[in-house]
């Protein structure tokens, strides 16, 4: 019977399923000549309490697990995640610079459009990265929460701190989720448009 492989973006592991039993294949990486290369592969039973014969990790099972295919799948996922992480943090820095410009009372419509584009792209990249803690996507955020977002934002502005980072830290969410909440707070009138002060 064929082995089904699936890649988990949050852990970077590959799950191999065969004959109703599953194993986790974890690949460790190192950088050589600018390229990520595998240096170790660990195989473990997904359900260590499974006592059935087919779930045991035997030499026969290892031969059938398509380890080479699992490494290729993990390599592809790892490469995407690595490049996405770099792109994500570059956009976070750009967003922070734009927000600092607005907090200082400068900026124009073009910069506002750029901030909107950056925030949208950060949200998209967030789906490739780990799932953020907080409300499920698409769920309505309560006005009380958005008032609190505005309070944290205004306090950070007064202190000269990066506002999105302050909101993310306060609510224990990713920075792109914090950026989305700031936009929602503006839409509902709890924060003024960028460049205007309360």
Backbone as CSV, one residue per row, in Angstrom:
resi,resn,N_x,N_y,N_z,CA_x,CA_y,CA_z,C_x,C_y,C_z
1,UNK,0.849,-1.189,0.000,0.000,0.000,0.000,0.891,1.246,0.000
2,UNK,0.452,2.280,-0.696,1.239,3.508,-0.812,1.247,4.277,0.501
3,UNK,2.293,5.092,0.654,2.408,5.945,1.827,1.909,7.340,1.469
4,UNK,0.993,7.873,2.255,0.499,9.236,2.063,1.333,10.164,2.933
5,UNK,1.819,11.269,2.330,2.630,12.244,3.044,1.913,13.578,3.101
6,UNK,2.014,14.253,4.246,1.459,15.613,4.367,2.414,16.460,5.194
7,UNK,2.532,17.731,4.795,3.470,18.650,5.455,2.705,19.570,6.396
8,UNK,3.206,19.735,7.615,2.612,20.631,8.613,3.434,21.908,8.674
9,UNK,2.858,23.035,8.196,3.597,24.296,8.151,4.009,24.791,9.531
10,UNK,3.182,24.540,10.537,3.493,25.082,11.861,4.677,24.369,12.512
11,UNK,4.809,23.070,12.301,5.909,22.324,12.928,7.069,22.074,11.968
12,UNK,6.787,22.092,10.663,7.805,21.751,9.681,7.996,20.249,9.531
13,UNK,7.129,19.462,10.170,7.239,18.006,10.102,6.371,17.444,8.977
14,UNK,6.709,16.255,8.554,5.919,15.524,7.566,5.250,14.357,8.283
15,UNK,3.959,14.168,8.045,3.251,13.008,8.577,3.128,11.974,7.466
16,UNK,3.581,10.761,7.744,3.476,9.649,6.800,2.408,8.699,7.317
17,UNK,1.424,8.388,6.463,0.335,7.491,6.857,0.332,6.284,5.921
18,UNK,0.271,5.096,6.538,0.292,3.858,5.771,-0.487,2.800,6.542
19,UNK,-1.418,2.152,5.864,-2.222,1.083,6.481,-2.915,1.547,7.769
20,UNK,-3.348,2.806,7.802,-4.087,3.324,8.953,-3.237,3.788,10.113
21,UNK,-1.927,3.594,10.030,-1.016,4.056,11.090,-0.240,5.268,10.575
22,UNK,0.204,6.135,11.487,0.908,7.355,11.081,2.199,7.528,11.868
23,UNK,3.182,8.113,11.193,4.478,8.413,11.796,4.834,9.856,11.489
24,UNK,5.557,10.482,12.391,6.031,11.852,12.199,7.488,11.787,11.740
25,UNK,7.774,12.459,10.632,9.138,12.525,10.107,9.626,13.956,10.283
26,UNK,10.626,14.126,11.132,11.180,15.459,11.419,12.568,15.565,10.789
27,UNK,12.795,16.639,10.042,14.082,16.861,9.388,14.764,18.056,10.035
28,UNK,16.015,17.888,10.461,16.832,19.000,10.959,17.665,19.529,9.797
29,UNK,17.890,20.855,9.806,18.570,21.506,8.688,19.811,22.250,9.160
30,UNK,20.794,22.386,8.261,21.914,23.279,8.494,22.180,24.025,7.188
31,UNK,22.855,25.166,7.279,23.123,25.971,6.092,24.543,25.680,5.605
32,UNK,24.662,25.310,4.336,25.966,25.062,3.718,25.990,25.781,2.374
33,UNK,26.952,26.679,2.208,27.082,27.462,0.977,25.777,28.188,0.637
34,UNK,25.123,28.716,1.666,23.898,29.482,1.460,22.660,28.653,1.194
35,UNK,22.778,27.330,1.270,21.646,26.452,1.000,21.318,25.636,2.250
36,UNK,20.030,25.442,2.511,19.610,24.619,3.646,19.676,23.154,3.237
37,UNK,20.415,22.366,4.017,20.587,20.939,3.736,20.173,20.124,4.955
38,UNK,19.581,18.939,4.725,19.199,18.095,5.866,20.435,17.519,6.544
39,UNK,20.411,17.477,7.872,21.537,16.882,8.601,21.081,15.737,9.507
40,UNK,19.768,15.619,9.734,19.253,14.518,10.551,17.777,14.311,10.242
41,UNK,17.363,13.072,10.331,15.953,12.717,10.143,15.530,11.881,11.349
42,UNK,14.424,12.283,11.976,13.898,11.544,13.119,12.507,11.016,12.757
43,UNK,12.273,9.746,13.031,10.968,9.129,12.769,10.384,8.701,14.104
44,UNK,9.143,9.096,14.348,8.491,8.671,15.587,7.038,8.306,15.313
45,UNK,6.500,7.406,16.116,5.095,7.033,15.991,4.241,8.240,16.345
46,UNK,3.210,8.502,15.562,2.316,9.620,15.869,1.539,9.334,17.146
47,UNK,1.074,8.113,17.275,0.344,7.702,18.478,1.180,6.639,19.197
48,UNK,1.936,7.066,20.187,2.845,6.136,20.878,2.106,5.096,21.712
49,UNK,0.811,5.319,21.948,0.025,4.348,22.704,-0.604,3.282,21.816
50,UNK,-0.460,3.427,20.493,-1.038,2.458,19.554,-0.232,1.159,19.633
51,UNK,-0.879,0.091,20.073,-0.192,-1.189,20.259,-0.399,-2.144,19.075
52,UNK,-1.102,-1.699,18.051,-1.360,-2.588,16.918,-0.065,-2.888,16.169
53,UNK,-0.029,-4.045,15.533,1.177,-4.499,14.836,1.590,-3.513,13.742
54,UNK,0.644,-2.999,12.982,0.946,-2.093,11.874,1.509,-0.757,12.288
55,UNK,1.336,-0.370,13.546,1.802,0.936,14.014,3.219,0.892,14.568
56,UNK,3.788,-0.301,14.714,5.134,-0.405,15.268,6.164,0.119,14.273
57,UNK,7.240,0.676,14.786,8.295,1.212,13.938,9.327,0.106,13.718
58,UNK,9.171,-0.590,12.612,10.063,-1.697,12.281,10.911,-1.337,11.064
59,UNK,11.920,-2.130,10.794,12.764,-1.903,9.618,11.928,-1.954,8.346
60,UNK,10.964,-2.845,8.292,10.088,-2.956,7.125,9.271,-1.679,6.929
61,UNK,8.754,-1.145,8.016,7.985,0.108,7.936,8.878,1.238,7.457
62,UNK,10.078,1.356,8.013,10.993,2.441,7.626,11.288,2.379,6.127
63,UNK,11.471,1.155,5.588,11.755,1.013,4.150,10.579,1.499,3.307
64,UNK,9.358,1.414,3.824,8.171,1.775,3.045,7.700,3.214,3.267
65,UNK,8.356,3.953,4.143,7.860,5.290,4.512,8.181,6.400,3.516
66,UNK,8.855,6.121,2.435,9.184,7.132,1.425,9.937,8.305,2.056
67,UNK,11.022,7.992,2.758,11.799,9.000,3.472,12.337,10.066,2.509
68,UNK,12.815,9.621,1.347,13.330,10.583,0.363,12.278,11.585,-0.058
69,UNK,11.051,11.113,-0.316,9.959,12.004,-0.686,9.606,12.936,0.477
70,UNK,9.658,12.401,1.697,9.361,13.224,2.878,10.388,14.341,3.033
71,UNK,11.679,14.017,2.786,12.719,15.047,2.878,12.491,16.123,1.819
72,UNK,12.127,15.706,0.591,11.861,16.688,-0.471,10.679,17.588,-0.095
73,UNK,9.630,17.002,0.467,8.466,17.772,0.878,8.851,18.749,1.986
74,UNK,9.633,18.266,2.950,10.066,19.124,4.053,10.988,20.226,3.548
75,UNK,11.858,19.907,2.575,12.769,20.912,2.009,11.974,22.039,1.353
76,UNK,10.969,21.661,0.576,10.146,22.659,-0.112,9.425,23.548,0.909
77,UNK,8.819,22.919,1.904,8.116,23.688,2.933,9.055,24.565,3.730
78,UNK,10.237,24.032,4.041,11.230,24.786,4.811,11.710,25.999,4.020
79,UNK,11.942,25.819,2.707,12.404,26.927,1.864,11.356,28.028,1.802
80,UNK,10.087,27.645,1.650,9.010,28.638,1.609,8.931,29.373,2.937
81,UNK,8.980,28.622,4.041,8.850,29.239,5.356,10.024,30.175,5.645
82,UNK,11.244,29.771,5.252,12.423,30.599,5.497,12.339,31.909,4.733
83,UNK,11.995,31.839,3.441,11.899,33.069,2.645,10.733,33.923,3.114
84,UNK,9.646,33.265,3.539,8.483,34.008,4.021,8.812,34.749,5.304
85,UNK,9.574,34.104,6.205,9.952,34.753,7.464,10.756,36.024,7.185
86,UNK,11.720,35.944,6.261,12.541,37.116,5.940,11.666,38.234,5.360
87,UNK,10.807,37.873,4.413,9.915,38.859,3.803,8.996,39.470,4.859
88,UNK,8.484,38.631,5.753,7.569,39.091,6.796,8.227,40.168,7.661
89,UNK,9.457,39.896,8.152,10.096,40.853,9.054,10.542,42.122,8.335
90,UNK,10.853,42.017,7.036,11.138,43.231,6.266,9.894,44.112,6.185
91,UNK,8.731,43.477,5.985,7.479,44.235,5.930,7.109,44.808,7.296
92,UNK,7.396,44.066,8.366,7.142,44.593,9.718,7.956,45.865,9.940
93,UNK,9.232,45.844,9.529,10.078,47.041,9.674,9.528,48.206,8.863
94,UNK,9.096,47.948,7.631,8.526,49.006,6.793,7.263,49.570,7.425
95,UNK,6.399,48.673,7.922,5.170,49.129,8.564,5.469,49.992,9.789
96,UNK,6.455,49.580,10.592,6.815,50.360,11.777,7.321,51.755,11.395
97,UNK,8.104,51.831,10.317,8.603,53.142,9.867,7.453,54.033,9.401
98,UNK,6.504,53.440,8.665,5.347,54.219,8.200,4.514,54.704,9.386
99,UNK,4.289,53.816,10.355,3.497,54.211,11.522,4.203,55.287,12.340
100,UNK,5.521,55.202,12.440,6.277,56.229,13.162,6.150,57.578,12.452
101,UNK,6.131,57.559,11.131,5.952,58.798,10.356,4.589,59.411,10.658
102,UNK,3.545,58.563,10.661,2.207,59.060,10.974,2.119,59.556,12.413
103,UNK,2.740,58.834,13.341,2.706,59.222,14.754,3.396,60.566,14.968
104,UNK,4.368,60.876,14.120,5.076,62.154,14.222,4.310,63.285,13.527
105,UNK,3.136,62.965,12.990,2.314,63.995,12.356,2.656,64.231,10.898
106,UNK,3.398,63.310,10.276,3.767,63.441,8.870,3.069,62.350,8.065
107,UNK,3.278,62.355,6.782,2.697,61.315,5.938,1.636,61.883,5.025
108,UNK,1.317,61.129,3.985,0.316,61.576,3.018,-0.519,60.379,2.577
109,UNK,-1.406,60.623,1.606,-2.301,59.553,1.141,-1.529,58.374,0.540
110,UNK,-0.461,58.689,-0.180,0.331,57.618,-0.792,0.938,56.718,0.292
111,UNK,1.402,57.332,1.385,1.970,56.540,2.475,0.883,55.719,3.169
112,UNK,-0.317,56.293,3.284,-1.432,55.557,3.872,-1.769,54.339,3.013
113,UNK,-1.769,54.513,1.678,-2.036,53.394,0.771,-0.949,52.324,0.909
114,UNK,0.294,52.753,1.078,1.401,51.806,1.252,1.247,51.045,2.569
115,UNK,0.844,51.747,3.623,0.625,51.088,4.918,-0.493,50.057,4.792
116,UNK,-1.538,50.395,4.071,-2.647,49.472,3.863,-2.174,48.239,3.086
117,UNK,-1.356,48.446,2.049,-0.831,47.337,1.255,0.051,46.426,2.109
118,UNK,0.922,47.040,2.916,1.835,46.278,3.768,1.051,45.458,4.789
119,UNK,0.042,46.079,5.403,-0.774,45.378,6.402,-1.488,44.181,5.772
120,UNK,-2.030,44.371,4.568,-2.710,43.279,3.865,-1.744,42.152,3.537
121,UNK,-0.540,42.490,3.091,0.461,41.475,2.756,0.914,40.722,4.007
122,UNK,1.041,41.434,5.129,1.416,40.763,6.380,0.344,39.757,6.797
123,UNK,-0.909,40.109,6.591,-1.991,39.170,6.893,-1.871,37.922,6.034
124,UNK,-1.589,38.112,4.745,-1.460,36.971,3.845,-0.294,36.068,4.275
125,UNK,0.830,36.702,4.604,1.996,35.925,5.014,1.755,35.208,6.336
126,UNK,0.897,35.781,7.152,0.593,35.152,8.429,-0.042,33.781,8.249
127,UNK,-0.779,33.593,7.144,-1.398,32.289,6.910,-0.353,31.246,6.541
128,UNK,0.792,31.678,5.991,1.863,30.753,5.660,2.694,30.447,6.900
129,UNK,2.809,31.447,7.791,3.555,31.272,9.024,2.666,30.588,10.051
130,UNK,3.011,30.674,11.279,2.211,30.037,12.320,0.872,30.745,12.487
131,UNK,-0.127,30.018,12.905,-1.443,30.591,13.128,-1.388,31.475,14.356
132,UNK,-1.829,32.744,14.245,-1.744,33.635,15.397,-2.750,33.275,16.485
133,UNK,-2.404,33.632,17.708,-3.320,33.457,18.830,-4.330,34.601,18.783
134,UNK,-5.573,34.320,19.056,-6.561,35.400,19.060,-7.839,34.931,18.398
135,UNK,-8.736,35.875,18.090,-10.010,35.489,17.489,-9.801,34.783,16.160
136,UNK,-10.718,33.893,15.813,-10.632,33.210,14.536,-10.816,34.228,13.421
137,UNK,-10.192,33.944,12.282,-10.312,34.853,11.151,-11.777,35.012,10.789
138,UNK,-12.152,36.244,10.523,-13.521,36.502,10.117,-14.464,36.734,11.283
139,UNK,-14.031,36.457,12.514,-14.920,36.689,13.640,-14.981,38.187,13.952
140,UNK,-16.139,38.641,14.387,-16.332,40.059,14.665,-15.621,40.426,15.960
141,UNK,-14.884,41.525,15.919,-14.176,41.984,17.108,-15.074,42.978,17.840
142,UNK,-15.265,42.768,19.143,-16.170,43.601,19.930,-15.639,45.030,20.048
143,UNK,-16.569,45.988,20.181,-16.195,47.396,20.341,-15.309,47.599,21.564
144,UNK,-15.597,46.877,22.662,-14.771,47.024,23.870,-13.318,46.669,23.578
145,UNK,-13.107,45.622,22.780,-11.744,45.220,22.414,-11.083,46.306,21.577
146,UNK,-11.837,46.884,20.639,-11.272,47.921,19.776,-10.999,49.210,20.556
147,UNK,-11.804,49.506,21.566,-11.498,50.653,22.441,-10.186,50.417,23.178
148,UNK,-9.996,49.180,23.617,-8.749,48.824,24.305,-7.560,48.922,23.339
149,UNK,-7.770,48.489,22.087,-6.732,48.633,21.058,-6.350,50.107,20.928
150,UNK,-7.372,50.975,20.868,-7.121,52.416,20.729,-6.352,52.956,21.926
151,UNK,-6.709,52.515,23.127,-6.004,52.976,24.338,-4.527,52.579,24.304
152,UNK,-4.259,51.319,23.946,-2.877,50.840,23.878,-2.118,51.602,22.795
153,UNK,-2.759,51.796,21.653,-2.149,52.528,20.534,-1.768,53.955,20.956
154,UNK,-2.721,54.654,21.597,-2.470,56.049,21.993,-1.389,56.148,23.068
155,UNK,-1.370,55.197,23.988,-0.335,55.193,25.017,1.046,54.989,24.372
156,UNK,1.128,54.040,23.421,2.397,53.780,22.731,2.839,55.014,21.941
157,UNK,1.878,55.696,21.337,2.200,56.915,20.576,2.802,57.967,21.500
158,UNK,2.185,58.142,22.673,2.703,59.135,23.632,4.113,58.780,24.105
159,UNK,4.379,57.480,24.228,5.693,57.034,24.692,6.724,56.948,23.564
160,UNK,6.249,57.113,22.321,7.157,57.004,21.178,7.539,55.570,20.862
161,UNK,6.711,54.615,21.291,6.975,53.187,21.047,6.304,52.753,19.745
162,UNK,6.801,51.677,19.117,6.130,51.142,17.928,4.717,50.684,18.304
163,UNK,3.712,51.287,17.682,2.333,51.064,18.114,1.837,49.652,17.820
164,UNK,2.164,49.133,16.658,1.670,47.794,16.316,2.266,46.752,17.241
165,UNK,3.537,46.893,17.535,4.197,45.950,18.448,3.558,46.038,19.833
166,UNK,3.218,47.253,20.267,2.593,47.425,21.580,1.242,46.714,21.639
167,UNK,0.443,46.857,20.572,-0.873,46.192,20.530,-0.687,44.673,20.486
168,UNK,0.269,44.202,19.677,0.522,42.759,19.579,0.917,42.185,20.933
169,UNK,1.807,42.877,21.639,2.270,42.408,22.948,1.128,42.407,23.957
170,UNK,0.347,43.478,23.958,-0.753,43.605,24.918,-1.786,42.483,24.754
171,UNK,-2.126,42.161,23.499,-3.184,41.177,23.246,-2.648,39.762,22.985
172,UNK,-1.306,39.602,22.988,-0.699,38.294,22.727,-1.110,37.760,21.347
173,UNK,-1.016,38.626,20.333,-1.323,38.244,18.959,-0.119,38.573,18.082
174,UNK,-0.142,38.089,16.840,0.924,38.427,15.900,0.817,39.916,15.532
175,UNK,1.900,40.470,15.014,1.883,41.886,14.651,0.951,42.162,13.481
176,UNK,0.808,41.226,12.557,-0.124,41.476,11.459,-1.568,41.477,11.957
177,UNK,-1.872,40.622,12.931,-3.209,40.636,13.537,-3.427,41.947,14.286
178,UNK,-2.386,42.431,14.985,-2.486,43.723,15.682,-2.740,44.842,14.678
179,UNK,-2.048,44.797,13.533,-2.266,45.810,12.494,-3.694,45.802,11.995
180,UNK,-4.252,44.616,11.852,-5.650,44.496,11.404,-6.595,45.092,12.441
181,UNK,-6.305,44.855,13.715,-7.167,45.412,14.766,-7.076,46.938,14.816
182,UNK,-5.887,47.460,14.571,-5.732,48.925,14.525,-6.576,49.495,13.390
183,UNK,-6.547,48.841,12.231,-7.364,49.289,11.082,-8.850,49.247,11.454
184,UNK,-9.270,48.176,12.133,-10.683,48.059,12.537,-11.048,49.172,13.523
185,UNK,-10.124,49.472,14.450,-10.394,50.542,15.419,-10.569,51.878,14.693
186,UNK,-9.795,52.097,13.632,-9.958,53.320,12.832,-11.304,53.319,12.111
187,UNK,-11.639,52.183,11.515,-12.896,52.085,10.766,-14.098,52.380,11.655
188,UNK,-14.037,51.955,12.916,-15.182,52.155,13.817,-15.085,53.461,14.603
189,UNK,-14.080,54.286,14.296,-14.004,55.620,14.879,-13.329,55.715,16.232
190,UNK,-12.659,54.648,16.691,-11.974,54.701,17.984,-10.581,55.304,17.861
191,UNK,-10.069,55.352,16.635,-8.801,56.021,16.348,-9.001,56.948,15.165
192,UNK,-8.293,58.071,15.157,-8.415,58.984,14.005,-7.658,58.422,12.809
193,UNK,-7.899,58.971,11.609,-7.120,58.549,10.442,-5.644,58.810,10.679
194,UNK,-4.750,58.089,9.976,-3.319,58.298,10.150,-2.938,59.770,9.928
195,UNK,-2.055,60.271,10.765,-1.603,61.659,10.634,-2.423,62.634,11.457
196,UNK,-3.616,62.224,11.877,-4.437,63.085,12.736,-4.286,62.615,14.168
197,UNK,-4.293,63.587,15.091,-4.116,63.251,16.505,-5.430,63.427,17.236
198,UNK,-5.608,62.644,18.311,-6.829,62.756,19.109,-6.739,63.896,20.083
